[in-house]
Amino acid sequence: MAITQRVEIDVLVGGETLTLCLTLGALAELEARLQAGDLVRLAERFRADWFRRAT
C-alpha cells in the first residue's frame, strides 16, 4: 500500500522558511528517543502533549 499523504510543516529559522517532511526514519528515531514502544503510543503521547499546550 502506498502512502498517500505527506506530513510536512513549515518552520521559520533565522528569517528563512524551511519545509520539513516527516519520514519513517524520523518516526523511528522519535519512537526510540521518547521510549514510546510503538507508533500508536507515540501518537497518543503527541496528542496528549498537544492537548496540554492547547488548553
N, C-alpha and C positions, 0 to 999 in steps of 0.2 A: 504494500500500500504506500502510495506517495504522500508526502507531507504537503498539504495544500495551503498552509498558512505560515507565513514568515512572522517571526516575533522580532520586531525592530523598535528601537526608541531613539529619539534624537537627544543628544546631550550637548550642552554648551560648555566648552572647555577653552579657557583663555581667549574668549571672544569668537571662537570658531565653533560652528555646529558640526558635530560628528554623528553619524548614524551607526548605532551598534546593533548587531544581529546576534541573537541567542542561538548557539549551536548545541548539538548533542554533547560535544566535549565540554562546553561551558556548563551545561546542566549536570554532567557527571562530576565536574570539579566542585560545583556548588553543593551537590548532594554529599560529597565526601567531606568538604571543609565544614559544613554545617551539621555533619553527622546525622543526616535525616533518615538514612536507612534505605529509602526508595523514593521514587518520584512523587508518589501520592503524598507521602509525609512531607516532602519538600514543598509541594503545592499548598498543603494545609498550613504549613508554617508561614509561607508568604502571605496567604490570605489572612491569617491571624495578625501578622505584623502590619499589613495594610489597614486592617480594621482599627487597630490601636492608633495608628497615625491619623486616620480619617476622623476619629471622634475626639 
